[in-house]
Amino acid sequence: MLVDTAPPAAETRRTPRFGFLRSWDAAIIVALVASIIVASLTVSGFATSRNVGFLLIDVIPVLLLALPMTLIIITGEIDLSVASIAGFVSCVFGALWNAGMPMETIIPLCFVLGAVSGALNGFLVSVVGLPSLAVTIGTLALYRGLAFVVLGDQAVTSFPRAITTGLQAKIGSTGIPVWILPVILLVIIFGVALHFTGFGRSLFAIGYSVDAARFSGIGVARTKFWLFVISGAIASVVGVWWTLRYGSARGDNATGLELSVIAAVLLGGVSIFGGKGTLPGVIAGVGLLAILRNALQLASVPEDTLSMLTGGLLILAVVAPNAIAWIRSLSQKASTT
């Protein structure tokens, strides 16, 4: 008996050791490293400290929105309104500044506005029971419309230069923006919460099976509600950041950003059906998408082509993992027959 059972035991011990190397996350990380190497060798100006600084600054809003989006999609929901909330907050920010309100009062009010906007999504999804796809498509249009109601087609550009240039401050001569440091801290907080706490395990349980999660005592509706609140609050941070980064509050700020965020999250291995995904994979997806766009921009590729790239990667992120899982299941069935 001992001789017969020894080989499976050895195989079981080897599986966890090399399981990550066969995962989608590992493939995206490898693709990220390869894209950095290829772009550095072939694209003029890519590897300069100046370009690295601009690249990291451009990554900040996508990475911020990807953090709560990851948690929401893992539960089997989605939030398409994040960019519109950012644009709405940006316009309110500009209107309040035009009215003479001090910056230290405007910024907290904008954070509250973002959280309330996310709470509306959460209420309609978790309490009313509407599908998040339909709800957030509706609020995408609602918040973008409110943004234009607040400022119309005007733009507010009278922000203090000291603040707008301060957001581009670098760490010494490295080209790394100072403001990437609090973003990294936030990434660590979300990563610990998702992968090392009972709260994170409950998110995977909800995405895997809502009924099973309810039977196990998880407050599904409450959890989803607060995830949308967090998403709205983070979107307000992006709205404030976007306004001061570009020195302009206008109704079309952050338009289309939600597609880049969702593409990066799904490219990072988070299942659109919920219950699966890792934050390291998402970070790699954000980085890969940003590097590809940056390298192609430096190569003078038209903006329409960059939009096609985002759409193509979004399709790839949905199709490829499921195709791989289907092929693996077929191979397993073939090996057992």
Residue, then its C-alpha position, 0 to 999 in steps of 0.5 A: m500500500l505504501v508503495d502505491t500511494a507514494p507517487p501521488a503524494a510526491e506529485t501533490r507536493r510538487t503541484p503548489r510549487f510550480g502552479f503559479l508558473r503555469s498561471w495566467d498571472a505569471a504569463i502577464i508578468v512575463a509579458l510585462v517584463a518582455s515589453i519593458i525590455v523590447a520597448s527599451l531596446t527599440v523605442s527611442g526615448f522610452a527608457t529615459s527618466r523623463n519618460v518613466g516619470f510621465l508613464l508612472i504619472d499616467v498610470i496613477p489614475v488607472l491603478l487607483l481605479a483598478l483597486p476597487m474594480t478588482l474587488i467588485i469584479i471578483t464578487g461577480e459585479i462591475d462598475l462602469s461609472v467610475a470615470s463619469i464619477a471622476g469627471f463629475v467630481s472634477c466639474v464640482f471641484g472647478a465650480l466650487w473653486n470658481a465660487g471662492m471656496p478654499m482648497e482644503t474645504i473643496i477636496p473633502l467635499c469632493f471625496v464625500l460626493g464620490a462616496v455618495s455617488g458610489a453609494l447610489n450604485g451600491f444601493l441599486v445593486s445590493v438593496v434593490g437587486l438590479p444588475s450592476l451592468a445595467v445600473t452602472i451603464g445608467t449612472l455612467a450617463l447620469y454622472r457624465g450628464l451632471a458634469f456638463v450641467v455643472l460646468g457646461d462646455q466651459a473649463v476652469t483652469s485658474f488653479p494655483r500653479a504651485i499645486t498643479t506643478g507639485l503633483q509632478a514632483k520627482i524623487g531626486s533625479t530618478g524620474i519617479p513621481v513622489w505621488i506614486l508612493p501613497v499609491i503604492l501604500l494603497v496597493i499594499i492595503f488592498g492587497v493585504a485586505l484581499h489576500f490575507t483577511g477574512f474579508g478578502r476570502s468572503l469576496f471570493a466566496i461571493g463571486y464563486s457562489v452567492d447562495a453559498a456565501r449567504f448560507s455561510g453567514i456572509g453579508v453579501a448585500r452589505t459587502k457589495f454596497w460598501l465596495f461600490v462606496i469605496s469605488g466611488a470614493i477612489a473615483s473622486v480621488v482620481g477626479v481631483w487628481w485629474t483636475l490638478r494634474y492637467g490644471s483643468a476642470r471640464g465635463d469630459n475629464a477622464t472620458g473612456l478611462e473605465l475601459s482601460v481600467i476594466a481591460a487592465v483588471l481582466l488582463g491581469g487574470v480577474s475572471i469577469f464571472g467572479g470568484k477568481g483573480t489576484l492583485p499582483g496580476v492586476i498590477a501587471g495588467v495595468g503596467l502592461l497596458a500602460i507600457l504598450r500605450n506609452a511605447l506606441q505613442l512614442a512611436s507616433v502611432p495614431e490614437d485610434t490605433l491605441s483605442m483598438l489596442t485597448g479593445g483588443l486586449l479587453i477581448l483577449a483578457v476575456v477569451a484567453p483564460n477561458a480558452i485555456a481552461w477549456i483546453r485543460s479540461l479537454s486534456q484532463k478528460a482525454s488523460t482519464t479515458 
